């Protein structure tokens, strides 16, 4: 019994280390933050939406519709100018400008749907950026219901199918400098869902798989002593680093291609049928745009692999290498979650700085940035990731030229002398000379 308890305590001590507990704590904090974000969205939906109203009819059922809107939404503009209304709603952080035409009441009394013109103001293309529009959808449902009740009370023999749906919509979504007719924010979010979901997930999986392979390889080479043999060969350290990075990059790109194919089929099976496509709204990419996205992905992969090689130098063996992958996992998951749910432009400033500083986030937002002609963000991110990749490769080459890979320290001294490229050999030779 005592021997069993001793083994139990030994195994628990080996498993419950800082390197195993810290990743779990960081993941818990990450998911806790995401839960707070989703909870904040639910609270936002429950609040009355901020809208503007233009009533060009001013009589009958249009007044009933305006009253319903005023009761269930916060109206920040009640005038006659569309331009002024859009500006007022946008300045107030609102969602939409609702315009009731001058023939609204007359059309409904003639058994024709009364059209409500909606100018949606969309801040971003993330999955949660279209959520505020659902609150306006709820208000419009009450408008339709109240008008239906009014029609049935006035004429009990009215056409039932028309009386239940007496209103129609004419929608225009304003996103940045772009106006897209005949589409709502929810539809835009569904059309862009492959970019919002697939790209961040694929890039995260790519970085985690390729990075984990590099770190594990470094740990295994140290454990099997093959790294020491490799470093004693007459090969430049820069050539060793270049070869390792190139091999890892090829394997990583192959993994990315496999993930892309699998995820495209997966997302296609979940997609809903629609008569709309991105080409109708000029949201497609040219060959140059795809080349920029590919360059961003490749350079980011190189940066990730170089960073993983730096982390791999701290691995003592294969087991310790497994825990060193956690920083890469966290750096890949944070921008993935943020950019899936929110557009970069709609994130708070601290979150924007964090996302921009993490090099893995730039290929995640490159495709959406190019769709909306945000070349400054994409090119700036490409330059930043390139500088980060060059810096990491330089650090990797420098580490390979030091003694860290063999001694675990940089510049280990023996008897007052700084050891060179082959510290073990120098130590043995110096020991023989001294003796």
GIDA-V611350 format. One record per residue. N is the residue number from 0. SS is DSSP state (H for helix, E for strand, C for the rest). NEAR is the number of other C-alpha atoms within 12 Angstrom. D_LAST is the distance of its C-alpha to the last C-alpha in Angstrom with 2 decimals. Layout:
n=N ss=SS near=NEAR d_last=D_LAST
n=N ss=SS near=NEAR d_last=D_LAST
//
This chain:
n=0 ss=C near=7 d_last=52.19
n=1 ss=H near=8 d_last=49.26
n=2 ss=H near=9 d_last=46.78
n=3 ss=H near=10 d_last=48.91
n=4 ss=H near=11 d_last=48.96
n=5 ss=H near=12 d_last=45.20
n=6 ss=H near=13 d_last=44.72
n=7 ss=H near=14 d_last=47.41
n=8 ss=H near=14 d_last=45.73
n=9 ss=H near=14 d_last=42.34
n=10 ss=H near=13 d_last=43.95
n=11 ss=H near=14 d_last=45.90
n=12 ss=H near=15 d_last=42.85
n=13 ss=H near=16 d_last=41.06
n=14 ss=H near=16 d_last=44.18
n=15 ss=C near=15 d_last=45.34
n=16 ss=C near=16 d_last=42.59
n=17 ss=H near=16 d_last=43.02
n=18 ss=H near=23 d_last=42.49
n=19 ss=H near=24 d_last=45.34
n=20 ss=H near=18 d_last=47.75
n=21 ss=H near=18 d_last=47.61
n=22 ss=H near=24 d_last=48.89
n=23 ss=H near=20 d_last=51.79
n=24 ss=H near=16 d_last=52.71
n=25 ss=H near=22 d_last=52.64
n=26 ss=H near=22 d_last=54.84
n=27 ss=H near=15 d_last=57.21
n=28 ss=H near=16 d_last=57.55
n=29 ss=H near=24 d_last=58.15
n=30 ss=H near=19 d_last=60.90
n=31 ss=H near=14 d_last=62.33
n=32 ss=H near=18 d_last=62.66
n=33 ss=H near=25 d_last=64.35
n=34 ss=H near=17 d_last=66.72
n=35 ss=H near=14 d_last=67.64
n=36 ss=H near=21 d_last=68.36
n=37 ss=H near=22 d_last=70.62
n=38 ss=H near=15 d_last=72.32
n=39 ss=H near=17 d_last=73.00
n=40 ss=H near=24 d_last=74.61
n=41 ss=H near=17 d_last=76.91
n=42 ss=H near=16 d_last=77.95
n=43 ss=H near=24 d_last=78.61
n=44 ss=H near=26 d_last=80.85
n=45 ss=H near=20 d_last=82.83
n=46 ss=C near=22 d_last=83.62
n=47 ss=C near=26 d_last=86.67
n=48 ss=E near=34 d_last=85.68
n=49 ss=E near=37 d_last=86.31
n=50 ss=E near=43 d_last=88.92
n=51 ss=E near=43 d_last=91.64
n=52 ss=E near=43 d_last=95.20
n=53 ss=E near=37 d_last=97.78
n=54 ss=E near=35 d_last=101.19
n=55 ss=C near=27 d_last=103.42
n=56 ss=C near=26 d_last=105.99
n=57 ss=C near=25 d_last=106.65
n=58 ss=C near=19 d_last=109.12
n=59 ss=C near=24 d_last=109.50
n=60 ss=H near=38 d_last=106.49
n=61 ss=H near=37 d_last=104.18
n=62 ss=H near=25 d_last=104.71
n=63 ss=H near=28 d_last=103.88
n=64 ss=H near=42 d_last=100.65
n=65 ss=H near=38 d_last=99.76
n=66 ss=H near=26 d_last=100.46
n=67 ss=H near=26 d_last=98.21
n=68 ss=H near=39 d_last=95.39
n=69 ss=H near=28 d_last=95.81
n=70 ss=H near=19 d_last=95.70
n=71 ss=H near=25 d_last=92.52
n=72 ss=E near=36 d_last=90.54
n=73 ss=E near=29 d_last=89.84
n=74 ss=E near=31 d_last=91.94
n=75 ss=E near=30 d_last=90.62
n=76 ss=E near=31 d_last=93.06
n=77 ss=E near=28 d_last=96.76
n=78 ss=C near=23 d_last=98.22
n=79 ss=C near=22 d_last=99.32
n=80 ss=C near=19 d_last=96.63
n=81 ss=H near=26 d_last=93.96
n=82 ss=H near=17 d_last=91.64
n=83 ss=H near=19 d_last=91.97
n=84 ss=H near=33 d_last=91.57
n=85 ss=H near=36 d_last=88.34
n=86 ss=H near=24 d_last=86.93
n=87 ss=H near=26 d_last=88.00
n=88 ss=H near=33 d_last=86.52
n=89 ss=H near=27 d_last=83.26
n=90 ss=H near=19 d_last=82.93
n=91 ss=C near=21 d_last=83.54
n=92 ss=C near=24 d_last=80.86
n=93 ss=C near=35 d_last=83.62
n=94 ss=C near=46 d_last=83.85
n=95 ss=E near=51 d_last=87.14
n=96 ss=E near=48 d_last=90.42
n=97 ss=E near=47 d_last=93.42
n=98 ss=E near=40 d_last=96.52
n=99 ss=E near=41 d_last=99.84
n=100 ss=C near=34 d_last=102.21
n=101 ss=C near=24 d_last=105.84
n=102 ss=C near=24 d_last=107.20
n=103 ss=H near=35 d_last=105.07
n=104 ss=H near=32 d_last=107.95
n=105 ss=H near=22 d_last=110.43
n=106 ss=H near=24 d_last=108.19
n=107 ss=H near=32 d_last=107.65
n=108 ss=H near=27 d_last=111.38
n=109 ss=C near=17 d_last=111.99
n=110 ss=C near=23 d_last=109.68
n=111 ss=C near=20 d_last=106.94
n=112 ss=C near=28 d_last=103.41
n=113 ss=E near=34 d_last=102.81
n=114 ss=E near=33 d_last=99.72
n=115 ss=E near=36 d_last=97.16
n=116 ss=E near=32 d_last=95.05
n=117 ss=E near=37 d_last=91.43
n=118 ss=E near=40 d_last=88.92
n=119 ss=E near=47 d_last=85.54
n=120 ss=E near=43 d_last=82.79
n=121 ss=E near=41 d_last=79.42
n=122 ss=C near=34 d_last=76.27
n=123 ss=C near=38 d_last=73.69
n=124 ss=C near=44 d_last=73.29
n=125 ss=C near=38 d_last=71.07
n=126 ss=C near=35 d_last=72.42
n=127 ss=C near=38 d_last=73.14
n=128 ss=C near=37 d_last=74.60
n=129 ss=C near=37 d_last=77.79
n=130 ss=H near=36 d_last=78.23
n=131 ss=H near=38 d_last=80.38
n=132 ss=H near=41 d_last=82.96
n=133 ss=H near=28 d_last=83.61
n=134 ss=H near=31 d_last=85.11
n=135 ss=H near=41 d_last=87.59
n=136 ss=H near=31 d_last=88.32
n=137 ss=H near=23 d_last=89.28
n=138 ss=H near=33 d_last=91.63
n=139 ss=H near=36 d_last=93.28
n=140 ss=H near=24 d_last=93.82
n=141 ss=H near=28 d_last=95.77
n=142 ss=H near=37 d_last=97.77
n=143 ss=H near=34 d_last=98.74
n=144 ss=H near=24 d_last=99.63
n=145 ss=H near=28 d_last=101.80
n=146 ss=H near=35 d_last=103.70
n=147 ss=H near=33 d_last=104.21
n=148 ss=H near=24 d_last=105.68
n=149 ss=H near=25 d_last=107.96
n=150 ss=H near=31 d_last=109.23
n=151 ss=H near=22 d_last=109.94
n=152 ss=H near=13 d_last=111.79
n=153 ss=H near=14 d_last=113.90
n=154 ss=C near=15 d_last=114.69
n=155 ss=C near=13 d_last=114.21
n=156 ss=C near=12 d_last=115.14
n=157 ss=C near=22 d_last=112.45
n=158 ss=C near=19 d_last=110.32
n=159 ss=H near=16 d_last=107.65
n=160 ss=H near=16 d_last=104.87
n=161 ss=H near=26 d_last=105.42
n=162 ss=H near=30 d_last=105.95
n=163 ss=H near=25 d_last=102.56
n=164 ss=C near=29 d_last=100.78
n=165 ss=C near=39 d_last=102.83
n=166 ss=E near=36 d_last=99.99
n=167 ss=E near=24 d_last=97.74
n=168 ss=E near=28 d_last=94.78
n=169 ss=E near=24 d_last=94.01
n=170 ss=E near=27 d_last=90.32
n=171 ss=E near=29 d_last=88.18
n=172 ss=E near=35 d_last=84.50
n=173 ss=E near=31 d_last=83.05
n=174 ss=E near=33 d_last=79.30
n=175 ss=C near=20 d_last=78.03
n=176 ss=C near=13 d_last=80.12
n=177 ss=E near=20 d_last=81.25
n=178 ss=E near=21 d_last=84.52
n=179 ss=E near=29 d_last=84.83
n=180 ss=E near=24 d_last=88.35
n=181 ss=C near=23 d_last=89.21
n=182 ss=C near=32 d_last=85.93
n=183 ss=C near=36 d_last=84.67
n=184 ss=H near=39 d_last=81.18
n=185 ss=H near=30 d_last=80.82
n=186 ss=H near=34 d_last=81.55
n=187 ss=H near=39 d_last=79.06
n=188 ss=H near=35 d_last=76.36
n=189 ss=H near=31 d_last=77.17
n=190 ss=H near=33 d_last=77.10
n=191 ss=C near=37 d_last=73.70
n=192 ss=H near=33 d_last=72.26
n=193 ss=H near=33 d_last=70.28
n=194 ss=H near=40 d_last=68.45
n=195 ss=H near=39 d_last=68.21
n=196 ss=H near=39 d_last=66.86
n=197 ss=H near=35 d_last=65.39
n=198 ss=H near=39 d_last=63.20
n=199 ss=H near=39 d_last=61.31
n=200 ss=H near=36 d_last=60.78
n=201 ss=H near=39 d_last=59.61
n=202 ss=H near=49 d_last=57.16
n=203 ss=H near=42 d_last=55.80
n=204 ss=H near=33 d_last=55.34
n=205 ss=H near=42 d_last=53.77
n=206 ss=H near=50 d_last=51.19
n=207 ss=H near=34 d_last=50.40
n=208 ss=H near=33 d_last=50.10
n=209 ss=H near=41 d_last=48.08
n=210 ss=H near=46 d_last=45.88
n=211 ss=H near=37 d_last=45.23
n=212 ss=H near=34 d_last=44.29
n=213 ss=H near=42 d_last=41.71
n=214 ss=H near=43 d_last=40.06
n=215 ss=H near=34 d_last=40.12
n=216 ss=H near=36 d_last=38.66
n=217 ss=H near=42 d_last=35.72
n=218 ss=H near=34 d_last=35.14
n=219 ss=H near=26 d_last=35.48
n=220 ss=H near=28 d_last=33.08
n=221 ss=H near=31 d_last=30.43
n=222 ss=H near=21 d_last=31.24
n=223 ss=C near=16 d_last=31.16
n=224 ss=C near=20 d_last=27.98
n=225 ss=H near=19 d_last=30.13
n=226 ss=H near=26 d_last=29.62
n=227 ss=H near=25 d_last=25.89
n=228 ss=H near=17 d_last=26.88
n=229 ss=H near=24 d_last=29.61
n=230 ss=H near=29 d_last=27.48
n=231 ss=C near=22 d_last=25.06
n=232 ss=C near=15 d_last=28.13
n=233 ss=C near=12 d_last=29.20
n=234 ss=C near=16 d_last=31.97
n=235 ss=C near=18 d_last=32.79
n=236 ss=H near=26 d_last=32.51
n=237 ss=H near=22 d_last=36.09
n=238 ss=H near=20 d_last=37.25
n=239 ss=H near=26 d_last=35.72
n=240 ss=H near=34 d_last=37.49
n=241 ss=H near=24 d_last=40.70
n=242 ss=H near=20 d_last=40.74
n=243 ss=H near=32 d_last=40.24
n=244 ss=H near=38 d_last=42.93
n=245 ss=H near=25 d_last=45.34
n=246 ss=H near=21 d_last=45.07
n=247 ss=H near=35 d_last=45.57
n=248 ss=H near=31 d_last=48.47
n=249 ss=H near=20 d_last=50.22
n=250 ss=H near=25 d_last=49.93
n=251 ss=H near=36 d_last=51.07
n=252 ss=H near=31 d_last=54.09
n=253 ss=H near=20 d_last=55.02
n=254 ss=H near=26 d_last=54.92
n=255 ss=H near=32 d_last=57.04
n=256 ss=H near=21 d_last=59.62
n=257 ss=H near=18 d_last=59.91
n=258 ss=H near=26 d_last=60.26
n=259 ss=H near=27 d_last=62.82
n=260 ss=H near=17 d_last=64.97
n=261 ss=H near=17 d_last=64.89
n=262 ss=H near=24 d_last=65.60
n=263 ss=H near=23 d_last=68.40
n=264 ss=H near=15 d_last=70.16
n=265 ss=H near=15 d_last=69.63
n=266 ss=H near=25 d_last=71.02
n=267 ss=H near=19 d_last=73.83
n=268 ss=H near=12 d_last=74.90
n=269 ss=H near=15 d_last=75.09
n=270 ss=C near=18 d_last=76.94
n=271 ss=C near=15 d_last=80.63
n=272 ss=C near=12 d_last=83.18
n=273 ss=C near=12 d_last=84.44
n=274 ss=C near=12 d_last=86.59
n=275 ss=C near=21 d_last=84.34
n=276 ss=C near=19 d_last=81.19
n=277 ss=H near=25 d_last=78.79
n=278 ss=H near=15 d_last=80.38
n=279 ss=H near=15 d_last=83.63
n=280 ss=H near=25 d_last=81.92
n=281 ss=C near=18 d_last=79.70
n=282 ss=C near=26 d_last=76.54
n=283 ss=C near=23 d_last=75.00
n=284 ss=C near=23 d_last=71.96
n=285 ss=C near=16 d_last=72.00
n=286 ss=H near=11 d_last=69.57
n=287 ss=H near=15 d_last=67.77
n=288 ss=H near=26 d_last=67.50
n=289 ss=H near=20 d_last=65.95
n=290 ss=H near=17 d_last=63.47
n=291 ss=H near=28 d_last=62.52
n=292 ss=H near=32 d_last=62.09
n=293 ss=H near=25 d_last=59.93
n=294 ss=H near=26 d_last=57.77
n=295 ss=H near=34 d_last=57.38
n=296 ss=H near=41 d_last=56.41
n=297 ss=H near=35 d_last=53.85
n=298 ss=H near=36 d_last=52.20
n=299 ss=H near=43 d_last=52.16
n=300 ss=H near=49 d_last=50.53
n=301 ss=H near=44 d_last=47.77
n=302 ss=H near=41 d_last=47.31
n=303 ss=H near=50 d_last=47.15
n=304 ss=H near=50 d_last=44.63
n=305 ss=H near=44 d_last=42.35
n=306 ss=H near=42 d_last=42.64
n=307 ss=H near=45 d_last=41.86
n=308 ss=H near=44 d_last=38.70
n=309 ss=H near=37 d_last=37.59
n=310 ss=H near=35 d_last=38.41
n=311 ss=H near=43 d_last=36.69
n=312 ss=C near=40 d_last=33.31
n=313 ss=C near=31 d_last=33.66
n=314 ss=C near=33 d_last=34.21
n=315 ss=C near=31 d_last=31.54
n=316 ss=C near=27 d_last=33.55
n=317 ss=H near=27 d_last=37.09
n=318 ss=H near=25 d_last=38.59
n=319 ss=H near=30 d_last=37.43
n=320 ss=H near=34 d_last=38.65
n=321 ss=H near=33 d_last=42.18
n=322 ss=H near=31 d_last=42.47
n=323 ss=H near=37 d_last=41.30
n=324 ss=C near=40 d_last=44.46
n=325 ss=H near=31 d_last=46.66
n=326 ss=H near=32 d_last=46.47
n=327 ss=H near=40 d_last=47.69
n=328 ss=H near=33 d_last=50.42
n=329 ss=H near=31 d_last=51.64
n=330 ss=H near=34 d_last=51.63
n=331 ss=H near=39 d_last=53.66
n=332 ss=H near=33 d_last=56.08
n=333 ss=H near=35 d_last=57.08
n=334 ss=H near=41 d_last=58.60
n=335 ss=H near=39 d_last=59.98
n=336 ss=H near=37 d_last=62.06
n=337 ss=H near=40 d_last=63.12
n=338 ss=H near=47 d_last=64.21
n=339 ss=H near=36 d_last=65.97
n=340 ss=H near=34 d_last=68.28
n=341 ss=C near=35 d_last=68.54
n=342 ss=C near=39 d_last=68.65
n=343 ss=H near=39 d_last=66.11
n=344 ss=H near=30 d_last=68.93
n=345 ss=H near=24 d_last=70.32
n=346 ss=C near=26 d_last=67.09
n=347 ss=C near=15 d_last=66.69
n=348 ss=H near=12 d_last=64.68
n=349 ss=H near=13 d_last=61.55
n=350 ss=H near=23 d_last=61.60
n=351 ss=H near=24 d_last=62.11
n=352 ss=H near=17 d_last=59.07
n=353 ss=H near=21 d_last=56.98
n=354 ss=H near=32 d_last=58.25
n=355 ss=H near=34 d_last=57.76
n=356 ss=H near=23 d_last=54.19
n=357 ss=C near=32 d_last=53.25
n=358 ss=H near=45 d_last=52.80
n=359 ss=H near=51 d_last=53.90
n=360 ss=H near=48 d_last=57.41
n=361 ss=H near=47 d_last=58.47
n=362 ss=H near=50 d_last=59.22
n=363 ss=H near=47 d_last=61.02
n=364 ss=H near=49 d_last=63.53
n=365 ss=H near=43 d_last=63.62
n=366 ss=H near=43 d_last=66.44
n=367 ss=H near=42 d_last=68.75
n=368 ss=H near=37 d_last=68.00
n=369 ss=H near=30 d_last=69.00
n=370 ss=H near=29 d_last=72.13
n=371 ss=C near=30 d_last=73.34
n=372 ss=C near=23 d_last=72.20
n=373 ss=C near=21 d_last=69.54
n=374 ss=H near=22 d_last=67.45
n=375 ss=H near=15 d_last=65.97
n=376 ss=H near=26 d_last=64.21
n=377 ss=H near=33 d_last=63.07
n=378 ss=H near=25 d_last=61.83
n=379 ss=H near=22 d_last=60.21
n=380 ss=H near=35 d_last=58.41
n=381 ss=H near=34 d_last=57.34
n=382 ss=H near=23 d_last=55.84
n=383 ss=H near=27 d_last=54.08
n=384 ss=H near=34 d_last=52.59
n=385 ss=H near=28 d_last=51.50
n=386 ss=H near=20 d_last=49.69
n=387 ss=H near=28 d_last=48.11
n=388 ss=H near=33 d_last=47.00
n=389 ss=H near=23 d_last=45.48
n=390 ss=H near=20 d_last=43.64
n=391 ss=H near=30 d_last=42.28
n=392 ss=H near=35 d_last=41.17
n=393 ss=H near=23 d_last=39.46
n=394 ss=H near=24 d_last=37.63
n=395 ss=H near=35 d_last=36.69
n=396 ss=H near=30 d_last=35.31
n=397 ss=H near=26 d_last=33.35
n=398 ss=H near=32 d_last=31.83
n=399 ss=H near=40 d_last=30.91
n=400 ss=H near=28 d_last=29.09
n=401 ss=C near=26 d_last=27.01
n=402 ss=C near=28 d_last=24.40
n=403 ss=H near=33 d_last=27.00
n=404 ss=H near=43 d_last=27.79
n=405 ss=H near=36 d_last=24.29
n=406 ss=H near=28 d_last=23.02
n=407 ss=C near=20 d_last=26.46
n=408 ss=C near=19 d_last=25.97
n=409 ss=C near=22 d_last=26.53
n=410 ss=C near=23 d_last=23.81
n=411 ss=C near=24 d_last=21.18
n=412 ss=E near=17 d_last=18.63
n=413 ss=E near=18 d_last=14.97
n=414 ss=C near=12 d_last=13.67
n=415 ss=C near=10 d_last=16.70
n=416 ss=E near=13 d_last=16.45
n=417 ss=E near=19 d_last=19.26
n=418 ss=C near=27 d_last=18.44
n=419 ss=C near=22 d_last=20.61
n=420 ss=C near=29 d_last=22.66
n=421 ss=C near=27 d_last=20.13
n=422 ss=H near=31 d_last=18.00
n=423 ss=H near=24 d_last=16.59
n=424 ss=H near=18 d_last=15.40
n=425 ss=H near=22 d_last=14.03
n=426 ss=H near=23 d_last=12.15
n=427 ss=H near=15 d_last=10.60
n=428 ss=H near=15 d_last=9.91
n=429 ss=H near=18 d_last=8.54
n=430 ss=H near=14 d_last=6.17
n=431 ss=H near=10 d_last=5.07
n=432 ss=H near=9 d_last=5.40
n=433 ss=H near=10 d_last=3.74
n=434 ss=C near=7 d_last=0.00
//
